[in-house]
Amino acid sequence: MSADVSILHGKAKEEFDKSPCVVDAASQLGDCAKERLAAAGFEVGDVMYLDANVDPADSPERARFLRVEARHSGSPGKHIFTFAILKSAGKFKLLWLQSAVATK
């Protein structure tokens, strides 16, 4: 990953660190992730809720992971962000797992 991409992804992670996604319903996590990534300059395309096998989940409440695909004007390729979905005390929270860029 180039230094420029690392900086962009670092800025995205800072947005999640400053204002974590903690919501009442799992279905709200996608919108929260979109807002944080938009604040870092990304334009979000697809948001996918994935189960423990990393297949599409039957519903957001049954998902274990959130995968977000986005683009950034300062970088070619598709940026992929992956989060774990945690549930504690009746709240759902995103935990940053990894980020990558697909250039093909």
N, C-alpha and C positions, 0 to 999 in steps of 0.2 A: 504494500500500500504506500503510495507516495506521501511525502510530508504534507502536501496541501490537503489531501483527503484525510489524513490523520488530524489535522487542525480542524477541518470541518466537522468530523465526527466527535472530536473533543468538545467543540462548541455545543453540539447536540447533547452530549452527555451532561455538560454543565447545566443545560436547561432542565434536565430530569433531576439533577442533584439539587438545584435551587428550588424546584417546585415539583416534588414527586407526584406521580399519578396515584392517588388513593381515592377510590370512589365506592359508592354504595352498590352498584350493579356492574357485573363483568362487561355488559354491553356498552358501558360508558368508557371503557379503557381505550378503545380505538380512537374516539374523539379526543381524549386527553393526549394520547400519543401524537395525533395530528397537530394539536395545538403547540406542543413542546417542539416538535420538529419544524413547524412553520416559524416559530420564534427564532430558530437557528438558521432560517433561510431556505429550508427544504420545502419542496412541493410534493405532497404525499399523493401517491397513486393508489396502490392496493393495500388493504389492511386485511390480514388473515388470522383467524382464530384457529389454533392447531391443538390437537389432542396429544396425549403422552407419546404416541407413535409418530408425531409430527405429520399427521394426516389432518385434513380439514375436520374441525370439531363439529359435532351435531348442533351445538349451541354455544354461545359465549360462556355460559356458566359451566360447561363441561370442558372448556379449553384449559390447557396447561401452559401454552405459549402464545405470544402475539408476534406476528411477523409483519413488518411494515416496509413497503417498497416506496422509495422517493427519488426525486431528482433535485439537483442543485445547479443553478445557472453557472456557478464557478467551477463545475467539474463534470466531465463527460461520464456517461455510464449510469447504471441504476444502483442506488445505494440501498442496502438491505440492513434493517435493524431488527434484532431478535430480543424479545423480553420473556422472562418467566412470569407467569401470573400466580401471585400468592394470595391466599385468603386467610385473614386473621381478624378475630373480633367482629365478624360480619362485614368487613371491608375487603375490597379487592385492591391489590397494589401491583404495579409493574416493577420488575427487577431487571435492570439492563444486563443482558448476557453478552452480546457481541454485535459488531457492525462490520459490514463488508461492502465491497463495490464490485458489481459485475460489469465488465467492459465489453462483453460480446452481446 
